[in-house]
Structures are given as structure tokens and as C-alpha cells.
Amino acid sequence: MRPPLPNIRLWLMVAALYFTQGVPLGLAMEALPAMLRRDGAPLDALAFLPLVGLPWVLKFLWAAQVDNRWNARLGRRRSWLLPMQALATACLLGAALLGLSAATAPLIVALAALGSLASATQDIATDGMLAERFEGAALGRANALQVGGTMVGFFTGGSGVLMLSGMFGQRTALLALAAIGAASLLLVVLWRETPLAAPLPAAVTAAGKASLRGFIRRPGAPALLGIAFLSSMTAVAGYGLSKLLLVDAGWPLEAVGQVGMAGGMITVLLGCGGGAWLIGRHGPQRIFVLGIGASAAAAGLWLWLAAMAAPLPSSLVWLATALGCFGAGCASVSMLTMVMQFARQSGQAGTDMTAVQSMRDGGEILTSSTLTGVAAAAGYGGSFTLGIVCALLAMLLARQRA
């Protein structure tokens, strides 16, 4: 028996949840590094900031618990969505009251880490809810919404805060983020999690519960983990590292923020939306190779720009941003589509999706720290070269899987 079609309120709630999940990471990985760099902080002092996203790497450790434990009165997914969204919103409000500065940086990082933990846990429940209540074409659109919403949240927490801070001040920018988080929480409060039309097909393992072991034992899982790890490493060079290059080249923070926000629009509209459309016609594996190829081309352009003296030509900056953001969005949607197809066959989609996403996020966070450290020691060129190598390896693995 098919699940009922998702209504508009459910679509809106899903979009809001994925948006707010990306905000803490954008705040810690883009806005705070750029502001501290402007105040004269050295590159090697900023290398630890991406570690705020560590809960996204480790969430596979407790994903099965989110699948297996809930309050019957609240509902299986709502039991986790309510407290986690409330905690994430409280962290944003705390950051707004403190303000971003070198003096408050330790507290801001702590709040961002706590918000990241709440968002990562919430993501497990949200992914599980999608797998249970969306199917067919609706599941494909929801998957694009997952990537696009999280990326918009990331860019809003990073580049958006930079832009709004330049126009209205840091406190106003952060209060706006907290207000959006509160609106997302309200949508969860108003949602009533109705029972599923039919029991989850094979929703538990032979032991009676979802488990990480059940994912690891499945054929094809290692290849998906490798694809997720390498593709995330490729995307990093087009995000935070390029922003630091622009700051060092003398670009004002407002201009850096504008480039980032425009890149976010390209990611969502062309990368996610266009990628979802292309996947329906050519399949996720071919479109994954297309997206990773565009990301590799973007890294090559940034490598060229890193060798130039300031001022950097804005046309090349915009071209590199467009290629990198399109490639990142396209590769993410196609990769997650492959994972969703894989996960839906097991009946423990939340746990399976989390295992692959943790590997993807681990690659992104590890590479963010590594590339920043490489840039401090050997210049930006070495970091962008490493991004190109990761792209080539990801394409090779995807073709072998095909």
C-alpha cells in the first residue's frame, strides 16, 4: 500500500528543516573564518574551525538509535525533530546575543558545535521520514530539496551573514537566522505525525532493529562510501578556501559574500534542480561524472587565479564559482540518488543514508582543515591541485561502479 502524497505543509517543513541544518556549518566554516582573517588571524589558526562539523561525520554512531527509539505519543520522527530543532534555534539566538568577534570566538565555536550536533541528529530523523513518506517522483524532488535546502542554509549562514553584517550589523544578521530557525520549529510543532499506511518493508534487521552492521555487510556499500568521500573533498576548494583567497586578494567582505550567495543560487537552481532533471534522463552515475568534472574544472581555474597577482579578474572568479557550485550541486544530488536507491532496498534507509552522508561530511571537514593547512604551508596552488586529484579519483571510482 502506497504512502499518502505529501501535502504542502510537509514539503514546507522538509525545506525548512534542511535549510536550518546547513546554517551552523556555514557560520563556522565561512563567516567566522572570513571575519577573523580580516582581523589579522593567521591561516593556521583558522584550520580547526571546520571541525565544528565533526558531529556530521560521527552521526553514524547513533543513527540506529534514532531509528529505533522514540516516544509513541509524539511519533517516531517528531520525537527527535522537536528537541533537536529547538536546540539548534537556541544556539543561533545565543550567537546573536554574543556577536562574532575575536573575543567571543571560543563561545561562538562552542555554540556552533552544539548546533551542529543537534542538526546532525535531526538530519537522521528527517532522512528517515523522507524514506518513509515520499516515493517515486516525490522522492526524487525531495532528494534535490535535501541538497538544495542544506546548501542554501550553508551559504546563508556563511556568505549571507557576511552580506547582512555589512549592511545591518552582525547582531541583526544572526537574529534573522534565529527567527528562521524558530519558524522551522513552529512547523514541526504544528505537524502531526500520522501512522504509516503500512508497516515498513523489512524495516528491521534479523536482530529486530536497524544497525550499522546491516549496511556494512551489503554488497556495493564500500564503493558508495568511496564516492561520497572523494566527491566531498573535490567540492571544498570551491567553497571556503576560495573565499580566503579572495580576502587575501583584497576583496571586501561584502563582495566575497555576494560571490558566495550567487554561487549558492547556482548550486540550488542549476546544480540541484538541473541535476535532478538530468538524472531523470541520463541516470545518476553519468550525471555524477558530469558534476565532478565541472568541479575539477573549477579547481583548475582557482589554481590559475591563485598564481595571479591582485587584483584578480572578476570574470574568472565568477566563472570558477559558477562551475564549482554547479558541479557540487549536481554531484551531490546524483550521489545521494544512488545512495537512496541503494538504501530503500534494505528497509533501514535512515541508517544507510547516514553512513554514506557521514563519510561525505567527513571528507568535506577533513579536506577543509587539510587544504587550509596546505595553503598556509605551500600556498593556495597546492590545495587546489589536491582538489583536482580527488575529482579524478572520484570519476574513476564512479565509472568502475557503473
N, C-alpha and C positions, 0 to 999 in steps of 0.2 A: 504494500500500500504506500503510495507516494505521500511525502510530507506536504502540508498546505503551502501554497505560494506565499513568499514573504510579502508583507504589506509595507506601505511607505514608511511607517514609523520604525519598523525593524530595519529597513535599509538605512534610514537616517541614523539610528542608534549605532549600527555597524560602522558607518562612515565616521561618526563622532568618536567612537572608541579607538579606531585605528589612528585617527588624527592625533588624539591626546597621547597615544603610546609613543609617537615619534618625538614629541616636544622635549622631554628631558634629555634625550640624546643630542638633539640639535643644540640645545642650550649649552651642554657641556663640551661638545665636540666642535662647535663653530663659534658661537657668540662669545663665550668666556675666553677661549684661546686668542681670538682676534683682539678683544679688549685688553687683555693682559699684554699681548705683544705690542699694542700701541703704547702701553705704559712702560715699555722697555724690557719686558721679561724675556730671557734668552730662550731659544728654541728647545734646548734640552730640558728646561724647567717645565715646558708645556707637554712633554711627551707622555706624562702619566694621565692626563685628563681623559683620553679616550677609554681608560679603564673603568670609568663610570658605567659603561655599558656591560660590565662583566656579568651581571645577572642574566642578560640575554644569551650569554654563552653557556651559563650553568643551569639554565631553567630546565633542561632535560632531566636533571636530577630529581626534580619534584613534579614533573609533568604528569606522571602516572597518578600521583596523589590528587592532583586537581581533577583528573578524570574519574577517580574512584571515590572521592569523599565530597559530600555536600549536605546541605540542610534541606530536608524534604519540603518544608514549608516555603522556603524561598525558591527552590528549584535548583537543578543540577548546575547550570551555568551562572545563574543570577547570584548564587551563594558566594561566588568568587568575584563577579563583576562589581557588585555593590561596594564591598570594603576596599578593593584594590583601586577603583576609580576615586573613591573618597580620599584615600591616602595620597594618590598622585596629585589631586587637586590641592590638598593641604600643603604639599611640598612646593607647588608653584606659588601659592599665596605667601608662604614663608620666604621664598626667594624675592618676591616683590617687596615685602616689608624690609628685608635686609639690603637689597640693592647689590649690583655687581660692581666689585672693586677689588683691588689687590688685598685690602684689609679683610674683606668678607669672603674672599675666595675659598678658604677651607670650609666654612659653613655652607657656602653655595654648592660646593662639590659634594658635601655630605648629603644635602637635600636632593641634589640631582641623582646621587647614587640610590637614595631611598625611593625616590620617584621612579627610577629605572627598575628597581626590584618590583615595585607594585605594577608597573606597566608590563614587565616581562611575564609576571604571573597572570595578569589579566589577559595577555595575549594567548596563553594556553587555553583559557576558557572560551575566548572569542573564536579561536580557530576551531575548537570542538563544536561550538554552537553552529558555525557555518557548515561544517561537515554534516551535522545532524539535520539542519533545517533548510539547506539550499541544495539544489541538484540541477543537472542539465545546464542549460544556458545561464540560469540564475547563478549557479555555482561559478561558472567562468567569469561572469561580471563581478561577482563578489570577490573573486581572487584578484582581479585587477583593482578593485576598490581597496583591498587589503594593502597592496603595494603602494598605490597612489596615495591613500589616506595617510599611511605611515610616513611616506616621503614628504608630503605636504606638511605634516606635523614637524618633521625633522627640519625642513627648510624654514618653517615659521619660527620654531624655537631657536634657530641659528641666524640665518640671514634676515628673517622677519624682525627679530629682536634688534639686530643691528640697525635696520632701517627705522623702525619705530623709535628706538632710543635716540637716534639722531634728530628726529622730528619732534618727539614729545617727551623724551626723557626715559631713563631705564625703568623707573617705577611704573609708569603708565603702561609701558610695553609689557612688563611682566604681569601686571594686573589684568591686562587684556587676555593673556594666556590663561590665567586662573579663572577668569569668567567663562571662557570656552570650556575649561575642564568641569566647572560647576554645571554648565548646560548639558554636557555629556552625562554627568551623574544623574541629573534630573530625568533624562531619557531612560536610564536604567531603572530608576525608581518607578517610573510610570509603566514600564514593560512588565507584563505578566507572562511568565514562562509556562506555557501550556504543555501538557503531556504530549509526547510524540505520538503520531498516529499509529506507529507500530514499533515494537522493540528494535533496538539497534541490531542490525545483522552481524552476528559474530562479534559483538561489541567487546567481548572479553576474551582473554586467552584461556588455555586449558586449565590454568590455575584459578580461573574465575574472575580475573581482573586484568586491566591493561598493564603492560610492562614494557620497559625499555628493551629487555631481552627479546621480546617478541619482534621488535623492529630489527634488531641487530642480526637475528638469525635469518631474516628474509633475503633471498637472492636479489641482487640489484641494489641493496642498501648502500654498500661501500662506494659504488660509482656515484650515487646521488650525493653522498657526503663530500666526495672529492670535487664534484662540480660546484656544489654550494660554497665550499671553502675558497676555491680558486676564483670564482666569479666575484665574490665579495672583495677579494684582495684587489682585483682589477678596478673595481668601482671607486675605491678610496681615493686614488690620485685625482679624480675629477671632483672631489668634494672638499674636505678640509684643507688638504695640502695645497691645492691651487689658491685657496683664499689667503693662506700665509704668504705664498709667492706674490700675490697682488699687493698685500700690505707692505711687504718688503720693497716692492717696486714703487711705492709712494701713492698707491690708490687710497682715497679716503674711505672710511668705513661705510659711509652711505653708498658709495659706488660699488664696493665689494658686496654689500647686501643686495643691491639691485641686480647684480650679475647672478647671485645665488638664487634670488626669488624667480628671476626669469628662467634659470635652469630648472627650478622646481616645476614651473608650469610646463616646460618641455618634457620633463620626466613624466608628469601625470598625463598630459594630453596626448603627446606623441609616443612616449615610451610605453606607458601603461595602456592607454586607450588604443593607440595604434598597434602596439604589440599584441593585445588581446584580439584585435581584428585580424591581424596577420596569422596568429596561431590557429584561428578557425579555418584558415585556408591552406596553410602550409605545415601545420603541426608544430608542437613546442620545441622539438630538437633543432629544426632548421632555424627557427626564429631566435633560439638561444645563441646559435653561432653568429647570426647577424648582429645581435645586440653586443656580444662580447667583441666582435670585430670592430664595431663602432667605438667601443670603449678603448680598445687598443689604439685606434687612430687618434682618439682624443689625447691619450697619454703621450703619443708621439708629438702632437702639437705642443703640449705643455713642455715636453723636453726641449723643443726648439725655442719656445718662449723663455725658458729658464736660462738659455745661453745668450739671450739678448740683453743689451743694456737698456735701462729705463730711459724714456717711457716706453712701455710695451704697446704694440699696435692693438687698439681695441677690437679691430675686426677679427684678428686671430684669437683674441681672448674669447670673444663671443662664439666663434666657430668651435673652438675647443670645448667650451661649456656646452654648446648645443649637442655636439657629438657624444660627449661623455654622459650627459643626462639622458639623452635618448637611449644610448646603449645600456645604461644602468637600469632604466625602467623596463626596457624590452627584455633584457636578460633576466631580471627578477621575476617578471610575470611568467615568462616561459619556463623558468626553472621551477617556480612554485606550482605551475600547472602540471609539470612532470611529477612533482612530489605528491600533489593532490591525487593524481591518477593512481599513483603507487599506494598512497595511504588509504584510499577508500576501499581497497581490496582487502584490507586487514581487519576492519571494524574497530580499530583503535586510532582513528585519524588524528586526534589531538596529540597523542604521544608521538606518533610517527612524524607529524608535521613539526613538532617541537624539536625532535632530534636533529632534523635537517636544518631547521632555522637556527638552532644553537651553533651548529657548525658554520653556517653562513655568517652569523653575527660574530662568532669567534674569529673568523678570518678577517672581518672588517676591523674589529677592535685591535687585534694583534698587528695588522698591517698599518693601522693608523699610528700606533706607537712606534713601530719599526721604521716606517717611512719618515716620520718626523725626526727620529734619531739619526737615520741615514742622512737626511737633509742637513742636520746640524754638523755631521762629521764630514760628509763628502759633497754637499751641495744638493740642490733640488734635482739635478740631472740624474744622479744615481737612483733616486727614489722613483722617478718617472720611468726609468729603464726597467726597474724591477716590476712595475705595473704592467709593462708590455710583455715581459716574460710570463707573468701569471696569466695574462689573456691568452697567449698562445697555448699554454698548457691546458687551460680550461676548454678551448676549442678542440684540442686533440682528444681529450677525455670524452667530450660530448659526442664526437664523431665515432669513437670506439664503442660507446654505449649504443649508438644507432645501429 
